[in-house]
Amino acid sequence: MGRARVGELPERGTDMKQLNDLIRSAAKNELVINLTVAIVVPMVVSAVAPYVRPVSRSVLKTGIMAYEKLRESASEFGELVDDLTAEVQEELQQRREQTAGLVSSEKNSDRGKQNTD
């Protein structure tokens, strides 16, 4: 009646008892782990806290300095782009004026040829 042999079905009561034992064992393990964590974590945090604050300040200071440098670099890049844009626009305007001058001189020369013909 204890264990089922190969090819036989186990008794229903035996399986339920084993399942209950397993659940109780898991619950006990979970309780032990939770209590250990509840006791150890505050101790570890209080022991590590004096070292974490200076490291946190250092990381924060480095982040702020990097942000400021990035902001400065972005500003300089923006000025560079503005300067380049102004130069290109000036070049384009000069080209337009030259092209307009050529077109008007061609029209004037064409008119002169028409008047002489």
Phi and psi restraints in degrees (range 20) as a CNS / XPLOR table:
assign (resid 1 and name C) (resid 2 and name N)
       (resid 2 and name CA) (resid 2 and name C) 1.0 -68.1 20.0 2
assign (resid 2 and name N) (resid 2 and name CA)
       (resid 2 and name C) (resid 3 and name N) 1.0 -86.9 20.0 2
assign (resid 2 and name C) (resid 3 and name N)
       (resid 3 and name CA) (resid 3 and name C) 1.0 -97.3 20.0 2
assign (resid 3 and name N) (resid 3 and name CA)
       (resid 3 and name C) (resid 4 and name N) 1.0 148.2 20.0 2
assign (resid 3 and name C) (resid 4 and name N)
       (resid 4 and name CA) (resid 4 and name C) 1.0 -82.2 20.0 2
assign (resid 4 and name N) (resid 4 and name CA)
       (resid 4 and name C) (resid 5 and name N) 1.0 143.3 20.0 2
assign (resid 4 and name C) (resid 5 and name N)
       (resid 5 and name CA) (resid 5 and name C) 1.0 -86.0 20.0 2
assign (resid 5 and name N) (resid 5 and name CA)
       (resid 5 and name C) (resid 6 and name N) 1.0 167.3 20.0 2
assign (resid 5 and name C) (resid 6 and name N)
       (resid 6 and name CA) (resid 6 and name C) 1.0 -60.0 20.0 2
assign (resid 6 and name N) (resid 6 and name CA)
       (resid 6 and name C) (resid 7 and name N) 1.0 130.7 20.0 2
assign (resid 6 and name C) (resid 7 and name N)
       (resid 7 and name CA) (resid 7 and name C) 1.0 89.7 20.0 2
assign (resid 7 and name N) (resid 7 and name CA)
       (resid 7 and name C) (resid 8 and name N) 1.0 -9.7 20.0 2
assign (resid 7 and name C) (resid 8 and name N)
       (resid 8 and name CA) (resid 8 and name C) 1.0 -106.1 20.0 2
assign (resid 8 and name N) (resid 8 and name CA)
       (resid 8 and name C) (resid 9 and name N) 1.0 151.5 20.0 2
assign (resid 8 and name C) (resid 9 and name N)
       (resid 9 and name CA) (resid 9 and name C) 1.0 -83.0 20.0 2
assign (resid 9 and name N) (resid 9 and name CA)
       (resid 9 and name C) (resid 10 and name N) 1.0 138.4 20.0 2
assign (resid 9 and name C) (resid 10 and name N)
       (resid 10 and name CA) (resid 10 and name C) 1.0 -72.4 20.0 2
assign (resid 10 and name N) (resid 10 and name CA)
       (resid 10 and name C) (resid 11 and name N) 1.0 160.7 20.0 2
assign (resid 10 and name C) (resid 11 and name N)
       (resid 11 and name CA) (resid 11 and name C) 1.0 -72.3 20.0 2
assign (resid 11 and name N) (resid 11 and name CA)
       (resid 11 and name C) (resid 12 and name N) 1.0 142.6 20.0 2
assign (resid 11 and name C) (resid 12 and name N)
       (resid 12 and name CA) (resid 12 and name C) 1.0 -64.6 20.0 2
assign (resid 12 and name N) (resid 12 and name CA)
       (resid 12 and name C) (resid 13 and name N) 1.0 -39.3 20.0 2
assign (resid 12 and name C) (resid 13 and name N)
       (resid 13 and name CA) (resid 13 and name C) 1.0 -64.1 20.0 2
assign (resid 13 and name N) (resid 13 and name CA)
       (resid 13 and name C) (resid 14 and name N) 1.0 -36.8 20.0 2
assign (resid 13 and name C) (resid 14 and name N)
       (resid 14 and name CA) (resid 14 and name C) 1.0 -65.9 20.0 2
assign (resid 14 and name N) (resid 14 and name CA)
       (resid 14 and name C) (resid 15 and name N) 1.0 -44.1 20.0 2
assign (resid 14 and name C) (resid 15 and name N)
       (resid 15 and name CA) (resid 15 and name C) 1.0 -62.6 20.0 2
assign (resid 15 and name N) (resid 15 and name CA)
       (resid 15 and name C) (resid 16 and name N) 1.0 -42.0 20.0 2
assign (resid 15 and name C) (resid 16 and name N)
       (resid 16 and name CA) (resid 16 and name C) 1.0 -64.6 20.0 2
assign (resid 16 and name N) (resid 16 and name CA)
       (resid 16 and name C) (resid 17 and name N) 1.0 -38.4 20.0 2
assign (resid 16 and name C) (resid 17 and name N)
       (resid 17 and name CA) (resid 17 and name C) 1.0 -66.2 20.0 2
assign (resid 17 and name N) (resid 17 and name CA)
       (resid 17 and name C) (resid 18 and name N) 1.0 -42.8 20.0 2
assign (resid 17 and name C) (resid 18 and name N)
       (resid 18 and name CA) (resid 18 and name C) 1.0 -65.1 20.0 2
assign (resid 18 and name N) (resid 18 and name CA)
       (resid 18 and name C) (resid 19 and name N) 1.0 -39.6 20.0 2
assign (resid 18 and name C) (resid 19 and name N)
       (resid 19 and name CA) (resid 19 and name C) 1.0 -64.2 20.0 2
assign (resid 19 and name N) (resid 19 and name CA)
       (resid 19 and name C) (resid 20 and name N) 1.0 -43.9 20.0 2
assign (resid 19 and name C) (resid 20 and name N)
       (resid 20 and name CA) (resid 20 and name C) 1.0 -61.7 20.0 2
assign (resid 20 and name N) (resid 20 and name CA)
       (resid 20 and name C) (resid 21 and name N) 1.0 -43.3 20.0 2
assign (resid 20 and name C) (resid 21 and name N)
       (resid 21 and name CA) (resid 21 and name C) 1.0 -61.6 20.0 2
assign (resid 21 and name N) (resid 21 and name CA)
       (resid 21 and name C) (resid 22 and name N) 1.0 -41.6 20.0 2
assign (resid 21 and name C) (resid 22 and name N)
       (resid 22 and name CA) (resid 22 and name C) 1.0 -64.3 20.0 2
assign (resid 22 and name N) (resid 22 and name CA)
       (resid 22 and name C) (resid 23 and name N) 1.0 -43.9 20.0 2
assign (resid 22 and name C) (resid 23 and name N)
       (resid 23 and name CA) (resid 23 and name C) 1.0 -64.8 20.0 2
assign (resid 23 and name N) (resid 23 and name CA)
       (resid 23 and name C) (resid 24 and name N) 1.0 -44.2 20.0 2
assign (resid 23 and name C) (resid 24 and name N)
       (resid 24 and name CA) (resid 24 and name C) 1.0 -62.2 20.0 2
assign (resid 24 and name N) (resid 24 and name CA)
       (resid 24 and name C) (resid 25 and name N) 1.0 -42.0 20.0 2
assign (resid 24 and name C) (resid 25 and name N)
       (resid 25 and name CA) (resid 25 and name C) 1.0 -63.9 20.0 2
assign (resid 25 and name N) (resid 25 and name CA)
       (resid 25 and name C) (resid 26 and name N) 1.0 -43.4 20.0 2
assign (resid 25 and name C) (resid 26 and name N)
       (resid 26 and name CA) (resid 26 and name C) 1.0 -64.9 20.0 2
assign (resid 26 and name N) (resid 26 and name CA)
       (resid 26 and name C) (resid 27 and name N) 1.0 -40.6 20.0 2
assign (resid 26 and name C) (resid 27 and name N)
       (resid 27 and name CA) (resid 27 and name C) 1.0 -64.6 20.0 2
assign (resid 27 and name N) (resid 27 and name CA)
       (resid 27 and name C) (resid 28 and name N) 1.0 -40.1 20.0 2
assign (resid 27 and name C) (resid 28 and name N)
       (resid 28 and name CA) (resid 28 and name C) 1.0 -65.2 20.0 2
assign (resid 28 and name N) (resid 28 and name CA)
       (resid 28 and name C) (resid 29 and name N) 1.0 -43.5 20.0 2
assign (resid 28 and name C) (resid 29 and name N)
       (resid 29 and name CA) (resid 29 and name C) 1.0 -61.7 20.0 2
assign (resid 29 and name N) (resid 29 and name CA)
       (resid 29 and name C) (resid 30 and name N) 1.0 -43.4 20.0 2
assign (resid 29 and name C) (resid 30 and name N)
       (resid 30 and name CA) (resid 30 and name C) 1.0 -63.6 20.0 2
assign (resid 30 and name N) (resid 30 and name CA)
       (resid 30 and name C) (resid 31 and name N) 1.0 -41.1 20.0 2
assign (resid 30 and name C) (resid 31 and name N)
       (resid 31 and name CA) (resid 31 and name C) 1.0 -62.1 20.0 2
assign (resid 31 and name N) (resid 31 and name CA)
       (resid 31 and name C) (resid 32 and name N) 1.0 -45.4 20.0 2
assign (resid 31 and name C) (resid 32 and name N)
       (resid 32 and name CA) (resid 32 and name C) 1.0 -61.8 20.0 2
assign (resid 32 and name N) (resid 32 and name CA)
       (resid 32 and name C) (resid 33 and name N) 1.0 -44.6 20.0 2
assign (resid 32 and name C) (resid 33 and name N)
       (resid 33 and name CA) (resid 33 and name C) 1.0 -63.0 20.0 2
assign (resid 33 and name N) (resid 33 and name CA)
       (resid 33 and name C) (resid 34 and name N) 1.0 -45.6 20.0 2
assign (resid 33 and name C) (resid 34 and name N)
       (resid 34 and name CA) (resid 34 and name C) 1.0 -62.2 20.0 2
assign (resid 34 and name N) (resid 34 and name CA)
       (resid 34 and name C) (resid 35 and name N) 1.0 -43.0 20.0 2
assign (resid 34 and name C) (resid 35 and name N)
       (resid 35 and name CA) (resid 35 and name C) 1.0 -65.0 20.0 2
assign (resid 35 and name N) (resid 35 and name CA)
       (resid 35 and name C) (resid 36 and name N) 1.0 -41.6 20.0 2
assign (resid 35 and name C) (resid 36 and name N)
       (resid 36 and name CA) (resid 36 and name C) 1.0 -61.7 20.0 2
assign (resid 36 and name N) (resid 36 and name CA)
       (resid 36 and name C) (resid 37 and name N) 1.0 -45.3 20.0 2
assign (resid 36 and name C) (resid 37 and name N)
       (resid 37 and name CA) (resid 37 and name C) 1.0 -63.0 20.0 2
assign (resid 37 and name N) (resid 37 and name CA)
       (resid 37 and name C) (resid 38 and name N) 1.0 -43.0 20.0 2
assign (resid 37 and name C) (resid 38 and name N)
       (resid 38 and name CA) (resid 38 and name C) 1.0 -62.9 20.0 2
assign (resid 38 and name N) (resid 38 and name CA)
       (resid 38 and name C) (resid 39 and name N) 1.0 -29.8 20.0 2
assign (resid 38 and name C) (resid 39 and name N)
       (resid 39 and name CA) (resid 39 and name C) 1.0 -88.0 20.0 2
assign (resid 39 and name N) (resid 39 and name CA)
       (resid 39 and name C) (resid 40 and name N) 1.0 -42.7 20.0 2
assign (resid 39 and name C) (resid 40 and name N)
       (resid 40 and name CA) (resid 40 and name C) 1.0 -77.6 20.0 2
assign (resid 40 and name N) (resid 40 and name CA)
       (resid 40 and name C) (resid 41 and name N) 1.0 -40.6 20.0 2
assign (resid 40 and name C) (resid 41 and name N)
       (resid 41 and name CA) (resid 41 and name C) 1.0 -58.6 20.0 2
assign (resid 41 and name N) (resid 41 and name CA)
       (resid 41 and name C) (resid 42 and name N) 1.0 -49.5 20.0 2
assign (resid 41 and name C) (resid 42 and name N)
       (resid 42 and name CA) (resid 42 and name C) 1.0 -60.4 20.0 2
assign (resid 42 and name N) (resid 42 and name CA)
       (resid 42 and name C) (resid 43 and name N) 1.0 -36.0 20.0 2
assign (resid 42 and name C) (resid 43 and name N)
       (resid 43 and name CA) (resid 43 and name C) 1.0 -65.5 20.0 2
assign (resid 43 and name N) (resid 43 and name CA)
       (resid 43 and name C) (resid 44 and name N) 1.0 -44.0 20.0 2
assign (resid 43 and name C) (resid 44 and name N)
       (resid 44 and name CA) (resid 44 and name C) 1.0 -66.0 20.0 2
assign (resid 44 and name N) (resid 44 and name CA)
       (resid 44 and name C) (resid 45 and name N) 1.0 -43.8 20.0 2
assign (resid 44 and name C) (resid 45 and name N)
       (resid 45 and name CA) (resid 45 and name C) 1.0 -61.5 20.0 2
assign (resid 45 and name N) (resid 45 and name CA)
       (resid 45 and name C) (resid 46 and name N) 1.0 -45.3 20.0 2
assign (resid 45 and name C) (resid 46 and name N)
       (resid 46 and name CA) (resid 46 and name C) 1.0 -67.8 20.0 2
assign (resid 46 and name N) (resid 46 and name CA)
       (resid 46 and name C) (resid 47 and name N) 1.0 -29.7 20.0 2
assign (resid 46 and name C) (resid 47 and name N)
       (resid 47 and name CA) (resid 47 and name C) 1.0 -75.5 20.0 2
assign (resid 47 and name N) (resid 47 and name CA)
       (resid 47 and name C) (resid 48 and name N) 1.0 -33.0 20.0 2
assign (resid 47 and name C) (resid 48 and name N)
       (resid 48 and name CA) (resid 48 and name C) 1.0 -90.0 20.0 2
assign (resid 48 and name N) (resid 48 and name CA)
       (resid 48 and name C) (resid 49 and name N) 1.0 -22.2 20.0 2
assign (resid 48 and name C) (resid 49 and name N)
       (resid 49 and name CA) (resid 49 and name C) 1.0 -52.4 20.0 2
assign (resid 49 and name N) (resid 49 and name CA)
       (resid 49 and name C) (resid 50 and name N) 1.0 -44.9 20.0 2
assign (resid 49 and name C) (resid 50 and name N)
       (resid 50 and name CA) (resid 50 and name C) 1.0 -61.2 20.0 2
assign (resid 50 and name N) (resid 50 and name CA)
       (resid 50 and name C) (resid 51 and name N) 1.0 -26.5 20.0 2
assign (resid 50 and name C) (resid 51 and name N)
       (resid 51 and name CA) (resid 51 and name C) 1.0 -88.4 20.0 2
assign (resid 51 and name N) (resid 51 and name CA)
       (resid 51 and name C) (resid 52 and name N) 1.0 -26.5 20.0 2
assign (resid 51 and name C) (resid 52 and name N)
       (resid 52 and name CA) (resid 52 and name C) 1.0 -74.1 20.0 2
assign (resid 52 and name N) (resid 52 and name CA)
       (resid 52 and name C) (resid 53 and name N) 1.0 -37.5 20.0 2
assign (resid 52 and name C) (resid 53 and name N)
       (resid 53 and name CA) (resid 53 and name C) 1.0 -60.2 20.0 2
assign (resid 53 and name N) (resid 53 and name CA)
       (resid 53 and name C) (resid 54 and name N) 1.0 -50.9 20.0 2
assign (resid 53 and name C) (resid 54 and name N)
       (resid 54 and name CA) (resid 54 and name C) 1.0 -62.8 20.0 2
assign (resid 54 and name N) (resid 54 and name CA)
       (resid 54 and name C) (resid 55 and name N) 1.0 -37.5 20.0 2
assign (resid 54 and name C) (resid 55 and name N)
       (resid 55 and name CA) (resid 55 and name C) 1.0 -65.6 20.0 2
assign (resid 55 and name N) (resid 55 and name CA)
       (resid 55 and name C) (resid 56 and name N) 1.0 -42.6 20.0 2
assign (resid 55 and name C) (resid 56 and name N)
       (resid 56 and name CA) (resid 56 and name C) 1.0 -62.2 20.0 2
assign (resid 56 and name N) (resid 56 and name CA)
       (resid 56 and name C) (resid 57 and name N) 1.0 -43.3 20.0 2
assign (resid 56 and name C) (resid 57 and name N)
       (resid 57 and name CA) (resid 57 and name C) 1.0 -61.8 20.0 2
assign (resid 57 and name N) (resid 57 and name CA)
       (resid 57 and name C) (resid 58 and name N) 1.0 -42.8 20.0 2
assign (resid 57 and name C) (resid 58 and name N)
       (resid 58 and name CA) (resid 58 and name C) 1.0 -63.5 20.0 2
assign (resid 58 and name N) (resid 58 and name CA)
       (resid 58 and name C) (resid 59 and name N) 1.0 -44.5 20.0 2
assign (resid 58 and name C) (resid 59 and name N)
       (resid 59 and name CA) (resid 59 and name C) 1.0 -63.5 20.0 2
assign (resid 59 and name N) (resid 59 and name CA)
       (resid 59 and name C) (resid 60 and name N) 1.0 -43.4 20.0 2
assign (resid 59 and name C) (resid 60 and name N)
       (resid 60 and name CA) (resid 60 and name C) 1.0 -64.6 20.0 2
assign (resid 60 and name N) (resid 60 and name CA)
       (resid 60 and name C) (resid 61 and name N) 1.0 -42.9 20.0 2
assign (resid 60 and name C) (resid 61 and name N)
       (resid 61 and name CA) (resid 61 and name C) 1.0 -61.9 20.0 2
assign (resid 61 and name N) (resid 61 and name CA)
       (resid 61 and name C) (resid 62 and name N) 1.0 -43.7 20.0 2
assign (resid 61 and name C) (resid 62 and name N)
       (resid 62 and name CA) (resid 62 and name C) 1.0 -62.5 20.0 2
assign (resid 62 and name N) (resid 62 and name CA)
       (resid 62 and name C) (resid 63 and name N) 1.0 -41.4 20.0 2
assign (resid 62 and name C) (resid 63 and name N)
       (resid 63 and name CA) (resid 63 and name C) 1.0 -62.7 20.0 2
assign (resid 63 and name N) (resid 63 and name CA)
       (resid 63 and name C) (resid 64 and name N) 1.0 -42.1 20.0 2
assign (resid 63 and name C) (resid 64 and name N)
       (resid 64 and name CA) (resid 64 and name C) 1.0 -65.9 20.0 2
assign (resid 64 and name N) (resid 64 and name CA)
       (resid 64 and name C) (resid 65 and name N) 1.0 -42.9 20.0 2
assign (resid 64 and name C) (resid 65 and name N)
       (resid 65 and name CA) (resid 65 and name C) 1.0 -63.2 20.0 2
assign (resid 65 and name N) (resid 65 and name CA)
       (resid 65 and name C) (resid 66 and name N) 1.0 -41.3 20.0 2
assign (resid 65 and name C) (resid 66 and name N)
       (resid 66 and name CA) (resid 66 and name C) 1.0 -64.5 20.0 2
assign (resid 66 and name N) (resid 66 and name CA)
       (resid 66 and name C) (resid 67 and name N) 1.0 -40.4 20.0 2
assign (resid 66 and name C) (resid 67 and name N)
       (resid 67 and name CA) (resid 67 and name C) 1.0 -62.1 20.0 2
assign (resid 67 and name N) (resid 67 and name CA)
       (resid 67 and name C) (resid 68 and name N) 1.0 -44.9 20.0 2
assign (resid 67 and name C) (resid 68 and name N)
       (resid 68 and name CA) (resid 68 and name C) 1.0 -63.8 20.0 2
assign (resid 68 and name N) (resid 68 and name CA)
       (resid 68 and name C) (resid 69 and name N) 1.0 -42.3 20.0 2
assign (resid 68 and name C) (resid 69 and name N)
       (resid 69 and name CA) (resid 69 and name C) 1.0 -64.2 20.0 2
assign (resid 69 and name N) (resid 69 and name CA)
       (resid 69 and name C) (resid 70 and name N) 1.0 -42.4 20.0 2
assign (resid 69 and name C) (resid 70 and name N)
       (resid 70 and name CA) (resid 70 and name C) 1.0 -62.1 20.0 2
assign (resid 70 and name N) (resid 70 and name CA)
       (resid 70 and name C) (resid 71 and name N) 1.0 -41.4 20.0 2
assign (resid 70 and name C) (resid 71 and name N)
       (resid 71 and name CA) (resid 71 and name C) 1.0 -63.5 20.0 2
assign (resid 71 and name N) (resid 71 and name CA)
       (resid 71 and name C) (resid 72 and name N) 1.0 -42.6 20.0 2
assign (resid 71 and name C) (resid 72 and name N)
       (resid 72 and name CA) (resid 72 and name C) 1.0 -63.7 20.0 2
assign (resid 72 and name N) (resid 72 and name CA)
       (resid 72 and name C) (resid 73 and name N) 1.0 -44.7 20.0 2
assign (resid 72 and name C) (resid 73 and name N)
       (resid 73 and name CA) (resid 73 and name C) 1.0 -63.4 20.0 2
assign (resid 73 and name N) (resid 73 and name CA)
       (resid 73 and name C) (resid 74 and name N) 1.0 -40.5 20.0 2
assign (resid 73 and name C) (resid 74 and name N)
       (resid 74 and name CA) (resid 74 and name C) 1.0 -64.2 20.0 2
assign (resid 74 and name N) (resid 74 and name CA)
       (resid 74 and name C) (resid 75 and name N) 1.0 -38.5 20.0 2
assign (resid 74 and name C) (resid 75 and name N)
       (resid 75 and name CA) (resid 75 and name C) 1.0 -64.7 20.0 2
assign (resid 75 and name N) (resid 75 and name CA)
       (resid 75 and name C) (resid 76 and name N) 1.0 -44.7 20.0 2
assign (resid 75 and name C) (resid 76 and name N)
       (resid 76 and name CA) (resid 76 and name C) 1.0 -62.8 20.0 2
assign (resid 76 and name N) (resid 76 and name CA)
       (resid 76 and name C) (resid 77 and name N) 1.0 -40.4 20.0 2
assign (resid 76 and name C) (resid 77 and name N)
       (resid 77 and name CA) (resid 77 and name C) 1.0 -63.6 20.0 2
assign (resid 77 and name N) (resid 77 and name CA)
       (resid 77 and name C) (resid 78 and name N) 1.0 -40.3 20.0 2
assign (resid 77 and name C) (resid 78 and name N)
       (resid 78 and name CA) (resid 78 and name C) 1.0 -61.7 20.0 2
assign (resid 78 and name N) (resid 78 and name CA)
       (resid 78 and name C) (resid 79 and name N) 1.0 -41.8 20.0 2
assign (resid 78 and name C) (resid 79 and name N)
       (resid 79 and name CA) (resid 79 and name C) 1.0 -63.8 20.0 2
assign (resid 79 and name N) (resid 79 and name CA)
       (resid 79 and name C) (resid 80 and name N) 1.0 -41.0 20.0 2
assign (resid 79 and name C) (resid 80 and name N)
       (resid 80 and name CA) (resid 80 and name C) 1.0 -60.6 20.0 2
assign (resid 80 and name N) (resid 80 and name CA)
       (resid 80 and name C) (resid 81 and name N) 1.0 -45.7 20.0 2
assign (resid 80 and name C) (resid 81 and name N)
       (resid 81 and name CA) (resid 81 and name C) 1.0 -63.9 20.0 2
assign (resid 81 and name N) (resid 81 and name CA)
       (resid 81 and name C) (resid 82 and name N) 1.0 -41.2 20.0 2
assign (resid 81 and name C) (resid 82 and name N)
       (resid 82 and name CA) (resid 82 and name C) 1.0 -61.3 20.0 2
assign (resid 82 and name N) (resid 82 and name CA)
       (resid 82 and name C) (resid 83 and name N) 1.0 -43.9 20.0 2
assign (resid 82 and name C) (resid 83 and name N)
       (resid 83 and name CA) (resid 83 and name C) 1.0 -62.4 20.0 2
assign (resid 83 and name N) (resid 83 and name CA)
       (resid 83 and name C) (resid 84 and name N) 1.0 -45.9 20.0 2
assign (resid 83 and name C) (resid 84 and name N)
       (resid 84 and name CA) (resid 84 and name C) 1.0 -62.3 20.0 2
assign (resid 84 and name N) (resid 84 and name CA)
       (resid 84 and name C) (resid 85 and name N) 1.0 -40.7 20.0 2
assign (resid 84 and name C) (resid 85 and name N)
       (resid 85 and name CA) (resid 85 and name C) 1.0 -62.1 20.0 2
assign (resid 85 and name N) (resid 85 and name CA)
       (resid 85 and name C) (resid 86 and name N) 1.0 -43.9 20.0 2
assign (resid 85 and name C) (resid 86 and name N)
       (resid 86 and name CA) (resid 86 and name C) 1.0 -63.2 20.0 2
assign (resid 86 and name N) (resid 86 and name CA)
       (resid 86 and name C) (resid 87 and name N) 1.0 -42.5 20.0 2
assign (resid 86 and name C) (resid 87 and name N)
       (resid 87 and name CA) (resid 87 and name C) 1.0 -62.1 20.0 2
assign (resid 87 and name N) (resid 87 and name CA)
       (resid 87 and name C) (resid 88 and name N) 1.0 -45.0 20.0 2
assign (resid 87 and name C) (resid 88 and name N)
       (resid 88 and name CA) (resid 88 and name C) 1.0 -64.6 20.0 2
assign (resid 88 and name N) (resid 88 and name CA)
       (resid 88 and name C) (resid 89 and name N) 1.0 -42.2 20.0 2
assign (resid 88 and name C) (resid 89 and name N)
       (resid 89 and name CA) (resid 89 and name C) 1.0 -62.8 20.0 2
assign (resid 89 and name N) (resid 89 and name CA)
       (resid 89 and name C) (resid 90 and name N) 1.0 -38.5 20.0 2
assign (resid 89 and name C) (resid 90 and name N)
       (resid 90 and name CA) (resid 90 and name C) 1.0 -64.6 20.0 2
assign (resid 90 and name N) (resid 90 and name CA)
       (resid 90 and name C) (resid 91 and name N) 1.0 -44.6 20.0 2
assign (resid 90 and name C) (resid 91 and name N)
       (resid 91 and name CA) (resid 91 and name C) 1.0 -60.0 20.0 2
assign (resid 91 and name N) (resid 91 and name CA)
       (resid 91 and name C) (resid 92 and name N) 1.0 -44.2 20.0 2
assign (resid 91 and name C) (resid 92 and name N)
       (resid 92 and name CA) (resid 92 and name C) 1.0 -63.2 20.0 2
assign (resid 92 and name N) (resid 92 and name CA)
       (resid 92 and name C) (resid 93 and name N) 1.0 -40.6 20.0 2
assign (resid 92 and name C) (resid 93 and name N)
       (resid 93 and name CA) (resid 93 and name C) 1.0 -63.8 20.0 2
assign (resid 93 and name N) (resid 93 and name CA)
       (resid 93 and name C) (resid 94 and name N) 1.0 -41.7 20.0 2
assign (resid 93 and name C) (resid 94 and name N)
       (resid 94 and name CA) (resid 94 and name C) 1.0 -61.7 20.0 2
assign (resid 94 and name N) (resid 94 and name CA)
       (resid 94 and name C) (resid 95 and name N) 1.0 -42.0 20.0 2
assign (resid 94 and name C) (resid 95 and name N)
       (resid 95 and name CA) (resid 95 and name C) 1.0 -61.4 20.0 2
assign (resid 95 and name N) (resid 95 and name CA)
       (resid 95 and name C) (resid 96 and name N) 1.0 -44.0 20.0 2
assign (resid 95 and name C) (resid 96 and name N)
       (resid 96 and name CA) (resid 96 and name C) 1.0 -61.0 20.0 2
assign (resid 96 and name N) (resid 96 and name CA)
       (resid 96 and name C) (resid 97 and name N) 1.0 -43.2 20.0 2
assign (resid 96 and name C) (resid 97 and name N)
       (resid 97 and name CA) (resid 97 and name C) 1.0 -65.0 20.0 2
assign (resid 97 and name N) (resid 97 and name CA)
       (resid 97 and name C) (resid 98 and name N) 1.0 -40.9 20.0 2
assign (resid 97 and name C) (resid 98 and name N)
       (resid 98 and name CA) (resid 98 and name C) 1.0 -64.5 20.0 2
assign (resid 98 and name N) (resid 98 and name CA)
       (resid 98 and name C) (resid 99 and name N) 1.0 -44.9 20.0 2
assign (resid 98 and name C) (resid 99 and name N)
       (resid 99 and name CA) (resid 99 and name C) 1.0 -62.3 20.0 2
assign (resid 99 and name N) (resid 99 and name CA)
       (resid 99 and name C) (resid 100 and name N) 1.0 -42.1 20.0 2
assign (resid 99 and name C) (resid 100 and name N)
       (resid 100 and name CA) (resid 100 and name C) 1.0 -64.3 20.0 2
assign (resid 100 and name N) (resid 100 and name CA)
       (resid 100 and name C) (resid 101 and name N) 1.0 -38.6 20.0 2
assign (resid 100 and name C) (resid 101 and name N)
       (resid 101 and name CA) (resid 101 and name C) 1.0 -65.3 20.0 2
assign (resid 101 and name N) (resid 101 and name CA)
       (resid 101 and name C) (resid 102 and name N) 1.0 -41.3 20.0 2
assign (resid 101 and name C) (resid 102 and name N)
       (resid 102 and name CA) (resid 102 and name C) 1.0 -65.5 20.0 2
assign (resid 102 and name N) (resid 102 and name CA)
       (resid 102 and name C) (resid 103 and name N) 1.0 -42.6 20.0 2
assign (resid 102 and name C) (resid 103 and name N)
       (resid 103 and name CA) (resid 103 and name C) 1.0 -64.1 20.0 2
assign (resid 103 and name N) (resid 103 and name CA)
       (resid 103 and name C) (resid 104 and name N) 1.0 -45.0 20.0 2
assign (resid 103 and name C) (resid 104 and name N)
       (resid 104 and name CA) (resid 104 and name C) 1.0 -68.6 20.0 2
assign (resid 104 and name N) (resid 104 and name CA)
       (resid 104 and name C) (resid 105 and name N) 1.0 -35.7 20.0 2
assign (resid 104 and name C) (resid 105 and name N)
       (resid 105 and name CA) (resid 105 and name C) 1.0 -69.6 20.0 2
assign (resid 105 and name N) (resid 105 and name CA)
       (resid 105 and name C) (resid 106 and name N) 1.0 -34.9 20.0 2
assign (resid 105 and name C) (resid 106 and name N)
       (resid 106 and name CA) (resid 106 and name C) 1.0 -65.7 20.0 2
assign (resid 106 and name N) (resid 106 and name CA)
       (resid 106 and name C) (resid 107 and name N) 1.0 -40.5 20.0 2
assign (resid 106 and name C) (resid 107 and name N)
       (resid 107 and name CA) (resid 107 and name C) 1.0 -64.6 20.0 2
assign (resid 107 and name N) (resid 107 and name CA)
       (resid 107 and name C) (resid 108 and name N) 1.0 -42.0 20.0 2
assign (resid 107 and name C) (resid 108 and name N)
       (resid 108 and name CA) (resid 108 and name C) 1.0 -64.5 20.0 2
assign (resid 108 and name N) (resid 108 and name CA)
       (resid 108 and name C) (resid 109 and name N) 1.0 -41.5 20.0 2
assign (resid 108 and name C) (resid 109 and name N)
       (resid 109 and name CA) (resid 109 and name C) 1.0 -69.1 20.0 2
assign (resid 109 and name N) (resid 109 and name CA)
       (resid 109 and name C) (resid 110 and name N) 1.0 -35.3 20.0 2
assign (resid 109 and name C) (resid 110 and name N)
       (resid 110 and name CA) (resid 110 and name C) 1.0 -65.5 20.0 2
assign (resid 110 and name N) (resid 110 and name CA)
       (resid 110 and name C) (resid 111 and name N) 1.0 -37.2 20.0 2
assign (resid 110 and name C) (resid 111 and name N)
       (resid 111 and name CA) (resid 111 and name C) 1.0 -67.9 20.0 2
assign (resid 111 and name N) (resid 111 and name CA)
       (resid 111 and name C) (resid 112 and name N) 1.0 -40.0 20.0 2
assign (resid 111 and name C) (resid 112 and name N)
       (resid 112 and name CA) (resid 112 and name C) 1.0 -64.0 20.0 2
assign (resid 112 and name N) (resid 112 and name CA)
       (resid 112 and name C) (resid 113 and name N) 1.0 -39.1 20.0 2
assign (resid 112 and name C) (resid 113 and name N)
       (resid 113 and name CA) (resid 113 and name C) 1.0 -67.1 20.0 2
assign (resid 113 and name N) (resid 113 and name CA)
       (resid 113 and name C) (resid 114 and name N) 1.0 -37.5 20.0 2
assign (resid 113 and name C) (resid 114 and name N)
       (resid 114 and name CA) (resid 114 and name C) 1.0 -67.9 20.0 2
assign (resid 114 and name N) (resid 114 and name CA)
       (resid 114 and name C) (resid 115 and name N) 1.0 -36.8 20.0 2
assign (resid 114 and name C) (resid 115 and name N)
       (resid 115 and name CA) (resid 115 and name C) 1.0 -69.7 20.0 2
assign (resid 115 and name N) (resid 115 and name CA)
       (resid 115 and name C) (resid 116 and name N) 1.0 -32.4 20.0 2
assign (resid 115 and name C) (resid 116 and name N)
       (resid 116 and name CA) (resid 116 and name C) 1.0 -80.5 20.0 2
assign (resid 116 and name N) (resid 116 and name CA)
       (resid 116 and name C) (resid 117 and name N) 1.0 -21.2 20.0 2
